[in-house]
Amino acid sequence: MKWLVLPPHRDVTLVPEVPEGWHLLDLARDFVRRVFSAESMEAEALVRESSPPSPQAMRELLLLRVAQGLRDRGPIPELRALGAVLTAISGPPHGVHLRLDDVELESGTTERSGDVQRVAGLPASYSDDVADVLARFEEAECVRLWLERDLQLPAAVTLAQACPAHVALEVAGPFAWAHRKVLARMPAFRRAAFPEHVPPLRWRVVPLDGAPGADDVLWVPDGLGLEVIAPYPWGDEQDWAYLETPPAGDAEPEARRSAGWLGACFLKDVRAFTGGARWAGHVSLGSLLAADVLVESGCQTVVVGFCLIENGRVMDIDRRFIPVEQLVQGHQRLKAAGVRVVAEWWVGAPGVDEESLDVTLAAMEGACFFDQLAGVRPFHASVERIARVRDLGRWWGQPGDPPADRDLSRSRPIEKPGTIPGARLPSVLTSLASRLLSRSPLIPGRVAAAFMLAPAAPLLGDDTAHAAAATPAPVRATNTANGTATPAAQSSHEVAATPAPERATNTTHGAATPAAQTSHEVAAPVVPAPEKEPANEAAALIRLDADCAVVRLPASLDGAPKPTWYAANLRTGVVLAMDARLAPVLSRLTAPTTASAALGVVPEAQRAKLVETLVTKSILERTHG
């Protein structure tokens, strides 16, 4: 039997189409489904409740209890809950700390093979899952480890080391192809073969609790570099003066596809890849100009990236400039056909300074070319993309060399005047994400289901929108140029998944520092006499924010042995210590209710102010039903 093995950690909202002759062992998805089960979550919570209270144990317990509250509130809150669970169960002493869409090593980076080899010997939250499948390797003809990204490296090393010597071992996948020379020198992979001409896997978006089916949407990963083009859309010639030659090599489309790169594709090429199936995924920004082709090809959702909006033009991630007006027209045609456009803002591109970010932010107030801004991410010139650029001079410029000790570097530095310094980029991302969060929610992470399910951005002032926190916790700003990240957060798009009691200070990097003081506690006023419900209040309903839960911990977040109620929002990172009389009422407020009915113990004179405070802090949300 030949096993195709998908090690943890990866985008578990995707399931591959298994090549003929192979059998799938999806350790990553099986592990996540196990730890996200109701039984496992409760067991993990009880372990921490029965342990001596400590700040780490209470923070993890908070995440687990809040995740339990969000698990059945819809697909987006469920993804936030999954990210919280992964964070909670993978803290120290584990060697690999998990997020929804990322990993962080206890020490070092996945860009150093030595760090990966060392961390693979430490305990991991998925160690038991890996051990359970090793027995299947004994009778195997071949074991092929599939590496989509560096996130899977620590688990892949463990699996390779445990694979019996008499069983053929292969390592394949986009990351393996790009870094095979270095991987082949690692002790764990020295005997492994790195087969060439292995077609890339095709992926389907499948609910975490579902089984794959023929009707599931096909997903196009960003690594395939898809650019959808229309034949001569503006006359006898392709008048693409503002669009440089697509950054693909000179190989024919079929050869590029077999090498894991789609590049520029006409309608027939897209259909050849998808097999005529409905599809979604990453395309170049210029693909919006071929809106009719996208619609005809069966596209459902596209994800595009941009770096700058200025002077009526948008700069994409390959430094090509496209008129905003034409992108808006393409977006309108897609919207009319039911195709959604989700955008990612790449921050830190060569030559794009901080002032340009403000210009871009202001430009987004006008006509827009997307339905939802997924979030911000650090710009990186990946080694795979650089290898396919025809003219580096017309691109961002000549890439430099990575640090000498980073033998698995995923990107190359590009020096240009005006570029935001790498040391400053995390704080810039934090600030920018907070400003964006005040406008509309960001998605939980860079996973396919989150892109597809991202809600349309609400209008400012819409009282049914989720209100952002006054002091939102910062995003995890992974710097792919140096492999470091601010810890304790969920993803490169998401605010902190390890929330701490809200403070006005020390929220620049990572999650807000847990506060020993809880003077910010929301108190319930004394019980008043029954009052008549105001007419205007009857029209406004309130409920718990969709990403918030109110839970009781056996100790405070600083480890003090005092039972404490907390309200925590996994979207904004806000945590508030709650009055013990008010908290149980709020914890049950999942259905729209009038303020007077929900908060009848609060005097009318104080009720409106309390509701406003809780809405501002993203604990409650207003709704009309």
C-alpha positions as CSV (number, residue, x, y, z in Angstrom):
1,M,0.0,0.0,0.0
2,K,1.2,3.5,-0.8
3,W,0.4,6.2,1.7
4,L,0.1,9.9,0.9
5,V,0.7,11.5,4.3
6,L,-0.2,15.1,5.1
7,P,1.6,16.0,8.3
8,P,0.3,18.7,10.7
9,H,0.1,21.7,10.4
10,R,-1.7,23.0,7.4
11,D,-5.0,24.6,6.1
12,V,-7.3,21.9,7.4
13,T,-10.4,23.4,5.7
14,L,-9.0,21.8,2.5
15,V,-9.0,18.1,1.5
16,P,-6.9,16.9,-1.4
17,E,-8.1,14.8,-4.4
18,V,-6.1,11.6,-3.8
19,P,-4.0,10.5,-6.8
20,E,-4.8,7.1,-8.3
21,G,-3.0,4.3,-6.5
22,W,-2.5,6.1,-3.3
23,H,-4.2,6.1,0.1
24,L,-4.6,9.2,2.2
25,L,-3.4,9.7,5.7
26,D,-4.4,13.3,6.6
27,L,-2.8,13.6,10.0
28,A,-3.3,17.3,10.1
29,R,-7.1,17.2,9.6
30,D,-7.5,14.2,11.8
31,F,-5.6,15.9,14.6
32,V,-7.6,19.1,14.4
33,R,-10.9,17.3,14.3
34,R,-9.9,15.3,17.4
35,V,-8.8,18.3,19.5
36,F,-11.8,20.4,18.3
37,S,-14.3,17.8,19.4
38,A,-16.6,18.7,22.3
39,E,-15.1,15.8,24.4
40,S,-11.5,16.8,23.9
41,M,-12.1,20.5,24.5
42,E,-13.9,19.7,27.8
43,A,-11.1,17.3,28.8
44,E,-8.4,19.9,28.2
45,A,-10.4,22.5,30.1
46,L,-10.9,20.2,33.1
47,V,-7.1,19.5,33.2
48,R,-6.5,23.2,33.7
49,E,-9.3,23.7,36.1
50,S,-7.9,20.9,38.3
51,S,-4.3,22.2,38.2
52,P,-2.8,24.7,40.5
53,P,-3.8,28.1,39.1
54,S,-1.1,29.9,37.1
55,P,-1.3,32.7,34.5
56,Q,-0.6,30.3,31.7
57,A,-3.2,27.7,32.8
58,M,-5.8,30.4,33.2
59,R,-5.1,32.0,29.9
60,E,-5.4,28.6,28.2
61,L,-8.6,27.8,30.2
62,L,-10.1,31.1,29.1
63,L,-9.4,30.3,25.4
64,L,-10.9,26.8,25.8
65,R,-14.1,28.0,27.6
66,V,-14.6,30.9,25.1
67,A,-14.1,28.5,22.2
68,Q,-16.7,26.2,23.6
69,G,-19.1,29.1,23.6
70,L,-18.4,30.1,20.0
71,R,-18.3,26.6,18.5
72,D,-21.9,26.5,17.3
73,R,-22.4,30.1,16.4
74,G,-21.6,29.9,12.7
75,P,-18.6,29.1,10.5
76,I,-16.6,32.2,11.1
77,P,-16.9,32.2,14.9
78,E,-16.1,28.4,14.7
79,L,-12.8,29.1,12.9
80,R,-11.9,31.7,15.5
81,A,-12.7,29.1,18.2
82,L,-10.5,26.5,16.4
83,G,-7.6,29.0,16.4
84,A,-8.1,29.6,20.1
85,V,-8.1,25.8,20.9
86,L,-4.9,25.3,18.9
87,T,-3.3,28.1,20.8
88,A,-4.4,26.8,24.1
89,I,-3.3,23.2,23.7
90,S,0.1,23.9,22.2
91,G,1.8,26.2,24.6
92,P,4.9,25.4,26.7
93,P,6.4,22.8,27.1
94,H,5.4,21.9,23.6
95,G,8.1,22.6,21.0
96,V,5.6,23.7,18.3
97,H,3.0,26.4,19.1
98,L,0.1,26.3,16.7
99,R,-2.2,29.0,15.4
100,L,-5.1,28.6,12.9
101,D,-2.8,29.4,10.0
102,D,0.7,29.3,11.4
103,V,3.2,27.7,13.7
104,E,5.8,29.1,16.0
105,L,8.8,27.1,17.3
106,E,9.6,27.2,21.0
107,S,13.0,28.4,19.9
108,G,14.2,29.3,16.5
109,T,12.5,29.4,13.2
110,T,11.3,27.0,10.4
111,E,13.8,28.8,8.2
112,R,16.7,27.0,9.9
113,S,16.9,23.3,9.3
114,G,18.8,22.9,12.5
115,D,16.0,24.5,14.5
116,V,13.4,22.3,12.9
117,Q,15.5,19.1,13.5
118,R,15.9,20.1,17.2
119,V,12.3,21.0,17.8
120,A,11.1,17.8,16.2
121,G,12.5,16.0,19.2
122,L,10.4,17.9,21.7
123,P,6.8,17.1,22.7
124,A,4.1,18.4,20.4
125,S,0.3,18.6,20.8
126,Y,0.0,16.2,17.8
127,S,2.7,13.7,19.0
128,D,0.1,11.0,19.9
129,D,-1.6,11.4,16.6
130,V,1.7,10.9,14.8
131,A,2.6,7.9,16.9
132,D,-0.8,6.2,16.2
133,V,-0.2,6.0,12.5
134,L,3.3,4.6,12.5
135,A,2.0,1.1,12.7
136,R,0.5,1.5,9.3
137,F,3.9,2.2,7.8
138,E,5.2,-1.3,8.6
139,E,3.5,-3.0,5.7
140,A,3.6,0.0,3.4
141,E,5.2,-0.1,-0.1
142,C,5.9,3.6,0.0
143,V,5.3,6.6,2.3
144,R,5.1,10.0,0.6
145,L,5.2,13.0,2.9
146,W,3.5,15.9,1.2
147,L,4.8,19.3,2.2
148,E,2.7,22.3,1.1
149,R,4.4,24.7,3.5
150,D,7.1,25.0,6.1
151,L,4.4,24.6,8.8
152,Q,4.5,20.9,8.3
153,L,8.3,20.5,8.7
154,P,8.6,19.6,12.4
155,A,6.0,16.8,12.1
156,A,7.4,15.7,8.8
157,V,10.8,15.2,10.4
158,T,9.3,13.1,13.2
159,L,7.4,10.9,10.6
160,A,10.5,10.5,8.4
161,Q,12.7,9.5,11.3
162,A,10.1,6.9,12.4
163,C,9.5,5.4,8.9
164,P,10.8,1.8,8.8
165,A,14.0,1.5,6.9
166,H,12.5,-1.2,4.6
167,V,9.8,1.2,3.4
168,A,10.5,3.6,0.5
169,L,10.3,7.2,1.7
170,E,9.4,10.1,-0.6
171,V,9.1,13.8,0.1
172,A,7.0,15.9,-2.4
173,G,4.9,19.0,-2.5
174,P,5.5,22.7,-3.3
175,F,7.7,23.3,-0.3
176,A,9.7,20.1,-0.8
177,W,10.3,21.0,-4.5
178,A,11.5,24.5,-3.6
179,H,13.9,23.4,-0.9
180,R,14.8,19.9,-1.8
181,K,18.6,20.5,-1.8
182,V,18.6,21.6,1.8
183,L,16.0,19.1,2.9
184,A,18.0,16.3,1.4
185,R,20.9,17.2,3.7
186,M,18.8,17.0,6.9
187,P,19.4,13.8,8.8
188,A,15.7,12.9,8.8
189,F,15.4,13.1,4.9
190,R,18.8,11.8,3.8
191,R,17.4,8.5,2.6
192,A,14.3,10.0,1.1
193,A,13.7,10.4,-2.6
194,F,12.4,13.7,-3.9
195,P,10.4,12.6,-7.0
196,E,10.2,15.0,-10.0
197,H,7.2,15.7,-12.2
198,V,4.7,14.9,-9.5
199,P,1.5,16.9,-10.3
200,P,0.4,19.3,-7.6
201,L,-2.5,18.1,-5.6
202,R,-5.9,19.6,-6.3
203,W,-7.8,20.8,-3.2
204,R,-11.4,21.0,-2.2
205,V,-13.0,23.2,0.5
206,V,-14.7,20.9,2.9
207,P,-16.3,21.7,6.3
208,L,-14.3,20.4,9.2
209,D,-17.1,18.1,10.3
210,G,-17.9,17.0,6.8
211,A,-16.7,14.4,4.2
212,P,-15.4,15.4,0.8
213,G,-17.9,15.2,-2.1
214,A,-18.0,15.8,-5.8
215,D,-19.8,19.1,-5.4
216,D,-17.2,20.7,-3.1
217,V,-15.6,23.9,-4.4
218,L,-12.1,23.4,-5.9
219,W,-9.5,25.7,-4.3
220,V,-6.6,27.5,-6.1
221,P,-3.7,28.1,-3.7
222,D,-1.8,31.3,-4.0
223,G,1.4,29.4,-4.8
224,L,0.0,28.5,-8.2
225,G,0.2,32.1,-9.4
226,L,-3.0,32.0,-11.4
227,E,-3.6,35.0,-13.7
228,V,-6.9,34.8,-15.6
229,I,-6.8,36.7,-18.8
230,A,-9.3,37.5,-21.6
231,P,-8.4,37.4,-25.3
232,Y,-7.8,40.9,-26.6
233,P,-10.4,42.6,-24.4
234,W,-9.7,46.1,-25.6
235,G,-9.5,45.9,-29.4
236,D,-7.1,44.4,-31.9
237,E,-4.2,44.4,-29.5
238,Q,-3.8,43.7,-25.8
239,D,-3.5,47.2,-24.6
240,W,-1.9,46.3,-21.3
241,A,0.5,49.2,-21.0
242,Y,-0.1,49.4,-17.3
243,L,0.2,45.6,-16.9
244,E,3.6,44.2,-17.3
245,T,4.3,40.8,-18.7
246,P,2.9,38.2,-16.2
247,P,5.8,37.1,-14.0
248,A,6.0,33.6,-15.4
249,G,8.9,31.8,-17.1
250,D,9.2,31.0,-20.8
251,A,7.8,27.5,-20.4
252,E,4.5,26.6,-22.1
253,P,1.4,26.7,-19.9
254,E,1.2,22.9,-19.7
255,A,4.8,22.6,-18.6
256,R,4.3,25.4,-16.0
257,R,1.3,23.6,-14.6
258,S,3.1,20.3,-14.1
259,A,5.8,22.3,-12.2
260,G,3.2,23.7,-9.9
261,W,2.6,27.0,-11.6
262,L,-0.4,28.1,-13.6
263,G,0.6,31.6,-14.6
264,A,-1.5,33.4,-17.3
265,C,-4.5,31.3,-18.3
266,F,-7.3,31.8,-20.8
267,L,-10.7,30.3,-20.2
268,K,-9.8,26.9,-21.7
269,D,-6.7,26.7,-19.4
270,V,-8.7,27.4,-16.3
271,R,-11.3,24.7,-17.2
272,A,-8.5,22.3,-18.0
273,F,-7.2,22.7,-14.4
274,T,-10.6,22.7,-12.7
275,G,-12.1,20.0,-14.8
276,G,-15.2,22.3,-15.1
277,A,-15.8,22.3,-11.4
278,R,-16.9,25.3,-9.4
279,W,-13.8,26.9,-8.0
280,A,-12.4,29.7,-5.7
281,G,-9.0,30.9,-4.7
282,H,-6.1,33.2,-5.3
283,V,-5.7,35.1,-8.6
284,S,-3.7,38.1,-9.6
285,L,-5.3,41.5,-9.1
286,G,-5.3,42.0,-12.9
287,S,-7.6,38.9,-13.2
288,L,-10.5,41.2,-12.2
289,L,-10.2,42.8,-15.6
290,A,-11.2,39.4,-17.1
291,A,-14.4,39.3,-15.0
292,D,-16.5,37.6,-17.8
293,V,-13.9,34.8,-18.0
294,L,-13.9,34.3,-14.2
295,V,-17.7,34.0,-14.3
296,E,-17.8,31.6,-17.3
297,S,-15.1,29.4,-15.7
298,G,-17.3,28.7,-12.7
299,C,-15.5,30.9,-10.2
300,Q,-17.3,31.5,-6.9
301,T,-14.8,33.6,-4.8
302,V,-11.5,35.2,-5.8
303,V,-8.8,36.4,-3.4
304,V,-6.5,39.2,-4.7
305,G,-3.6,41.1,-3.2
306,F,-2.6,44.7,-3.4
307,C,0.2,46.9,-2.0
308,L,-0.9,50.5,-2.7
309,I,-3.8,52.6,-3.9
310,E,-2.7,56.0,-5.1
311,N,-3.4,58.5,-7.9
312,G,-6.3,56.5,-9.2
313,R,-4.2,53.3,-9.6
314,V,-3.7,50.2,-7.6
315,M,-0.3,48.5,-7.3
316,D,-0.4,44.7,-7.1
317,I,2.0,42.4,-5.4
318,D,4.1,42.2,-8.6
319,R,4.5,45.9,-8.9
320,R,2.0,46.3,-11.7
321,F,-0.3,49.3,-11.8
322,I,-3.9,49.0,-12.7
323,P,-6.5,51.9,-12.9
324,V,-8.9,51.7,-10.0
325,E,-11.8,52.5,-12.3
326,Q,-11.2,49.4,-14.4
327,L,-10.9,47.2,-11.3
328,V,-14.2,48.6,-10.0
329,Q,-15.9,47.8,-13.3
330,G,-14.6,44.3,-13.1
331,H,-15.7,44.0,-9.5
332,Q,-19.2,45.2,-10.4
333,R,-19.6,42.6,-13.2
334,L,-18.4,39.9,-10.8
335,K,-20.8,41.1,-8.1
336,A,-23.7,41.1,-10.5
337,A,-22.9,37.4,-11.3
338,G,-22.6,36.4,-7.6
339,V,-18.8,36.1,-7.5
340,R,-17.2,37.6,-4.4
341,V,-13.9,39.4,-4.3
342,V,-11.8,39.3,-1.1
343,A,-8.7,41.4,-0.9
344,E,-5.4,41.1,1.1
345,W,-3.3,44.2,1.8
346,W,0.4,43.4,1.5
347,V,2.2,45.9,3.7
348,G,6.0,46.5,3.6
349,A,6.5,46.3,-0.2
350,P,9.9,47.8,-1.4
351,G,9.7,51.5,-1.7
352,V,6.2,51.8,-0.1
353,D,6.5,54.0,3.0
354,E,4.2,54.6,5.9
355,E,2.7,57.7,4.4
356,S,1.5,55.6,1.5
357,L,-0.4,53.5,3.9
358,D,-2.5,56.5,5.0
359,V,-3.1,57.4,1.3
360,T,-4.3,53.8,0.6
361,L,-6.5,53.8,3.6
362,A,-8.1,57.1,2.6
363,A,-8.6,55.8,-1.0
364,M,-10.6,52.8,0.3
365,E,-13.3,55.2,1.4
366,G,-14.2,55.7,-2.2
367,A,-15.3,53.2,-4.9
368,C,-13.8,49.8,-4.0
369,F,-12.9,46.8,-6.1
370,F,-13.6,44.2,-3.4
371,D,-16.4,43.0,-1.2
372,Q,-14.3,42.3,1.9
373,L,-10.8,43.1,3.1
374,A,-9.5,39.9,4.6
375,G,-6.7,41.6,6.5
376,V,-3.1,42.8,6.3
377,R,-0.1,40.7,5.8
378,P,3.7,41.4,5.5
379,F,5.0,41.7,2.0
380,H,7.5,39.0,1.1
381,A,9.3,38.1,-2.1
382,S,9.0,34.4,-2.0
383,V,11.8,32.3,-3.5
384,E,9.2,30.5,-5.7
385,R,7.8,33.7,-7.2
386,I,11.3,35.2,-7.7
387,A,12.3,32.1,-9.7
388,R,9.5,32.8,-12.2
389,V,10.0,36.5,-12.8
390,R,11.2,37.3,-16.3
391,D,12.5,40.8,-15.7
392,L,13.6,41.6,-12.2
393,G,14.3,45.2,-13.2
394,R,10.7,45.8,-14.0
395,W,9.6,43.9,-10.9
396,W,10.6,45.1,-7.4
397,G,14.3,44.9,-8.1
398,Q,17.2,42.6,-7.6
399,P,16.7,40.4,-4.5
400,G,19.5,40.2,-2.0
401,D,20.7,37.1,-0.2
402,P,18.9,35.8,2.9
403,P,20.9,35.6,6.2
404,A,23.6,33.0,5.9
405,D,22.1,30.9,8.8
406,R,18.7,30.6,7.2
407,D,19.1,27.7,4.8
408,L,15.4,27.3,4.4
409,S,14.6,30.9,3.9
410,R,11.2,31.4,2.2
411,S,11.9,34.8,0.9
412,R,14.6,37.2,-0.3
413,P,15.1,40.8,0.9
414,I,14.8,43.6,-1.6
415,E,16.4,46.9,-0.6
416,K,14.8,50.1,-1.8
417,P,14.6,53.7,-0.4
418,G,11.4,54.4,1.4
419,T,10.7,50.8,2.4
420,I,9.3,50.4,5.9
421,P,12.2,49.0,8.1
422,G,11.8,45.3,9.0
423,A,12.2,46.1,12.7
424,R,9.3,48.5,12.5
425,L,7.0,46.5,10.3
426,P,5.3,44.5,13.1
427,S,4.1,47.6,14.9
428,V,3.0,49.2,11.7
429,L,0.9,46.0,10.9
430,T,-0.5,46.1,14.4
431,S,-1.6,49.7,14.1
432,L,-3.0,49.3,10.6
433,A,-5.0,46.2,11.5
434,S,-6.5,48.0,14.5
435,R,-7.6,50.8,12.3
436,L,-9.1,48.4,9.8
437,L,-10.8,46.5,12.6
438,S,-12.7,49.6,13.6
439,R,-14.3,49.5,10.2
440,S,-15.2,45.9,9.8
441,P,-14.2,42.4,11.0
442,L,-11.1,40.8,9.6
443,I,-11.1,37.1,8.8
444,P,-9.8,34.6,11.4
445,G,-6.8,33.5,9.3
446,R,-5.4,32.7,5.9
447,V,-7.4,29.5,5.4
448,A,-9.6,28.8,2.4
449,A,-12.9,28.5,4.4
450,A,-12.3,31.9,6.0
451,F,-11.8,33.6,2.6
452,M,-14.9,32.0,1.2
453,L,-17.1,32.8,4.2
454,A,-15.8,36.3,4.8
455,P,-18.9,38.6,5.3
456,A,-19.3,41.6,3.1
457,A,-17.9,44.7,4.8
458,P,-20.6,46.6,6.8
459,L,-21.1,50.3,6.3
460,L,-19.7,52.5,9.0
461,G,-22.4,53.5,11.4
462,D,-24.5,50.5,10.7
463,D,-25.8,49.5,14.1
464,T,-26.0,45.8,13.2
465,A,-22.2,45.7,12.6
466,H,-19.8,44.3,15.1
467,A,-18.4,47.3,17.0
468,A,-14.6,47.2,17.4
469,A,-13.0,47.6,20.7
470,A,-11.8,51.0,21.9
471,T,-8.4,49.4,22.5
472,P,-8.2,46.4,20.2
473,A,-5.5,43.8,20.8
474,P,-2.9,43.8,18.0
475,V,-2.5,41.3,15.2
476,R,0.1,38.7,15.1
477,A,2.5,40.2,12.6
478,T,4.6,37.5,11.2
479,N,7.7,38.8,9.4
480,T,8.4,36.3,6.7
481,A,11.7,38.1,6.0
482,N,13.2,37.0,9.3
483,G,10.9,34.3,10.5
484,T,10.0,35.9,13.8
485,A,6.6,36.9,15.1
486,T,4.9,38.5,18.0
487,P,3.6,35.6,20.0
488,A,0.2,34.8,21.5
489,A,-2.1,35.6,18.6
490,Q,-4.1,33.7,16.2
491,S,-3.0,34.5,12.7
492,S,-1.5,37.1,10.4
493,H,-5.0,38.5,9.9
494,E,-6.5,38.0,13.3
495,V,-6.2,39.9,16.5
496,A,-4.8,38.2,19.6
497,A,-6.2,34.8,20.3
498,T,-4.7,34.8,23.8
499,P,-6.6,37.8,25.1
500,A,-5.8,39.6,28.3
501,P,-7.7,42.0,30.5
502,E,-8.0,45.2,28.6
503,R,-5.5,47.9,29.5
504,A,-4.7,51.3,28.0
505,T,-1.0,50.5,27.8
506,N,1.3,47.7,26.7
507,T,-0.7,46.6,23.7
508,T,1.8,47.5,21.0
509,H,3.0,43.9,20.3
510,G,1.2,40.7,20.6
511,A,-1.6,40.3,23.1
512,A,-2.2,42.8,25.8
513,T,-0.2,42.0,28.9
514,P,-2.4,40.3,31.6
515,A,-3.2,42.8,34.3
516,A,-3.1,41.9,37.9
517,Q,-5.5,44.7,38.6
518,T,-9.2,44.4,37.5
519,S,-10.3,47.9,38.3
520,H,-11.9,47.9,34.9
521,E,-14.5,45.4,36.0
522,V,-18.0,46.0,34.7
523,A,-20.2,46.2,37.7
524,A,-24.0,45.7,37.9
525,P,-25.9,48.5,39.7
526,V,-28.2,47.9,42.5
527,V,-31.6,46.3,41.7
528,P,-34.2,49.0,41.0
529,A,-37.9,49.0,41.1
530,P,-39.6,47.7,37.9
531,E,-39.8,50.3,35.2
532,K,-41.7,50.7,32.0
533,E,-39.8,49.9,28.9
534,P,-39.1,53.1,26.8
535,A,-40.7,53.0,23.3
536,N,-37.4,53.7,21.5
537,E,-35.7,50.8,23.4
538,A,-38.3,48.3,22.1
539,A,-37.0,48.8,18.6
540,A,-33.4,48.1,19.4
541,L,-32.3,44.5,20.4
542,I,-29.0,43.4,21.8
543,R,-27.2,40.1,22.1
544,L,-23.7,38.8,22.8
545,D,-21.3,39.7,20.0
546,A,-21.0,36.7,17.7
547,D,-17.3,36.3,18.6
548,C,-17.7,36.9,22.3
549,A,-18.4,34.6,25.3
550,V,-18.8,35.2,29.0
551,V,-17.2,32.5,31.1
552,R,-16.3,31.8,34.7
553,L,-12.7,30.8,35.7
554,P,-11.6,29.3,39.0
555,A,-8.9,31.9,39.3
556,S,-8.0,35.3,37.8
557,L,-5.8,35.6,34.7
558,D,-2.8,36.5,36.9
559,G,-3.2,33.2,38.7
560,A,-4.7,34.6,41.9
561,P,-7.1,31.9,43.5
562,K,-10.2,34.0,43.1
563,P,-13.1,32.8,40.9
564,T,-13.6,35.4,38.3
565,W,-16.0,36.0,35.4
566,Y,-14.6,37.2,32.1
567,A,-16.0,38.4,28.8
568,A,-13.6,37.7,25.9
569,N,-13.9,38.5,22.2
570,L,-11.8,36.4,19.9
571,R,-12.1,38.8,17.0
572,T,-10.9,41.9,18.9
573,G,-8.9,40.3,21.7
574,V,-10.7,42.3,24.3
575,V,-11.1,40.8,27.7
576,L,-13.1,42.3,30.5
577,A,-13.5,41.1,34.1
578,M,-17.2,41.1,34.8
579,D,-19.4,41.6,37.9
580,A,-20.5,38.3,39.2
581,R,-24.2,39.4,39.2
582,L,-24.2,40.7,35.7
583,A,-22.0,38.0,34.0
584,P,-24.4,35.1,34.2
585,V,-27.1,37.2,32.5
586,L,-24.8,38.2,29.7
587,S,-23.5,34.6,29.2
588,R,-27.0,33.5,28.2
589,L,-27.7,36.5,26.0
590,T,-27.2,34.7,22.6
591,A,-30.6,35.6,21.1
592,P,-31.8,39.1,20.3
593,T,-33.5,40.7,23.3
594,T,-34.5,44.1,24.4
595,A,-32.1,45.8,26.8
596,S,-34.8,46.2,29.4
597,A,-35.6,42.5,29.3
598,A,-32.0,41.4,29.3
599,L,-30.8,43.9,31.9
600,G,-33.8,44.4,34.0
601,V,-31.7,44.6,37.1
602,V,-30.0,47.7,35.8
603,P,-31.7,51.1,36.4
604,E,-32.9,52.7,33.2
605,A,-30.7,55.8,33.8
606,Q,-27.6,53.5,33.8
607,R,-28.8,50.9,31.4
608,A,-28.2,52.8,28.2
609,K,-24.7,53.8,29.3
610,L,-23.9,50.1,30.2
611,V,-25.1,48.8,26.9
612,E,-23.1,51.5,25.0
613,T,-20.0,50.5,27.0
614,L,-20.5,46.8,26.3
615,V,-21.1,47.4,22.6
616,T,-18.0,49.6,22.3
617,K,-16.0,46.9,24.0
618,S,-17.4,44.3,21.5
619,I,-19.1,42.3,24.2
620,L,-22.6,43.0,23.0
621,E,-23.9,43.9,19.5
622,R,-27.0,45.7,18.4
623,T,-29.4,44.0,16.0
624,H,-32.9,44.5,14.6
625,G,-33.8,40.8,15.0
